[in-house]
Amino acid sequence: MKTYDLKGYTLVLDKVVFVSAVFTADHDEGKQFNVRLVGDLLKFKFPTHADAVMARELLIKTMKEA
């Protein structure tokens, strides 16, 4: 079972349904991307666009390698 740790969560990669693009969080609370799991949606917020893009890219890369 492949897992990925992100901001206090351990994601089981074969349970990930989709990963959204990076966008501005509500109320300008930084940048965000969402991860839809089977039966759940997780929202990950980051202080900068670069941080969000890097975390998202690492997640996608890890999923492709799993």
Secondary structure, 3 states (H helix, E strand, C coil): CCEEEECCEEEEHHHEEEECCCEECHHHCCEEEEEEECCEEEEEEECCHHHHHHHHHHHHHHHHHC
